[in-house]
């Protein structure tokens, strides 16, 4: 989300909508990846109840990797 849109409740509403869809699909959790160095996003996800369950490095080609934490929210 662009910094200019942050702090307006949009992200929280989006996660709530995703949560509702996941529950309708009989899912037991929501998983997401976040860059290990994105402190703002990490704090936001933790605030919403997500928990860091692991870290992973994913090769995305051409010498680039995603160096992420995987977060989970139990439903």
C-alpha positions as CSV (number, residue, x, y, z in Angstrom):
1,X,0.0,0.0,0.0
2,X,1.3,3.5,-0.8
3,X,2.4,5.5,2.2
4,X,-0.2,8.1,1.4
5,X,-2.9,5.5,1.8
6,X,-1.6,4.1,5.1
7,X,-3.2,4.8,8.4
8,X,-6.7,5.1,7.0
9,X,-8.0,1.7,7.8
10,X,-7.9,0.4,4.3
11,X,-5.4,-2.4,5.0
12,X,-7.4,-3.5,8.1
13,X,-10.7,-3.6,6.0
14,X,-8.9,-5.6,3.3
15,X,-7.6,-8.2,5.7
16,X,-11.1,-8.5,7.3
17,X,-12.6,-9.1,3.8
18,X,-10.0,-11.8,3.1
19,X,-10.7,-13.3,6.5
20,X,-14.4,-13.5,5.6
21,X,-13.7,-15.1,2.3
22,X,-11.3,-17.6,3.9
23,X,-14.0,-18.6,6.4
24,X,-16.5,-19.1,3.7
25,X,-14.1,-21.4,2.0
26,X,-13.6,-23.4,5.2
27,X,-10.0,-22.3,5.6
28,X,-8.4,-22.5,9.1
29,X,-5.8,-19.8,8.6
30,X,-4.5,-17.1,6.4
31,X,-0.8,-17.1,5.3
32,X,1.2,-14.2,3.9
33,X,4.8,-13.4,3.1
34,X,6.5,-10.1,4.1
35,X,10.0,-9.0,3.4
36,X,12.1,-9.4,6.5
37,X,13.2,-5.8,6.5
38,X,9.7,-4.3,6.0
39,X,9.3,-3.3,9.7
40,X,6.2,-1.2,9.1
41,X,4.3,-4.1,7.5
42,X,5.5,-6.6,10.1
43,X,4.2,-4.4,12.9
44,X,0.9,-4.0,11.1
45,X,0.4,-7.7,10.6
46,X,1.3,-8.4,14.2
47,X,-1.2,-5.8,15.3
48,X,-3.9,-7.6,13.3
49,X,-3.0,-10.9,15.0
50,X,-0.7,-12.5,12.5
51,X,2.2,-14.6,13.9
52,X,5.6,-15.1,12.3
53,X,5.8,-18.9,11.7
54,X,9.0,-19.2,9.6
55,X,11.4,-17.5,7.3
56,X,12.2,-18.5,3.7
57,X,14.3,-17.4,0.8
58,X,12.7,-17.9,-2.6
59,X,14.7,-17.7,-5.8
60,X,12.7,-15.5,-8.2
61,X,15.3,-15.7,-11.0
62,X,18.0,-13.5,-12.5
63,X,20.0,-13.6,-9.3
64,X,17.1,-12.2,-7.2
65,X,15.6,-13.7,-4.1
66,X,12.6,-12.9,-1.8
67,X,14.0,-13.0,1.7
68,X,10.8,-13.2,3.7
69,X,9.0,-14.1,6.9
70,X,5.8,-16.2,6.6
71,X,3.0,-15.0,8.8
72,X,-0.1,-16.8,9.8
73,X,-3.5,-15.8,11.2
74,X,-5.5,-18.6,12.7
75,X,-9.2,-18.3,11.9
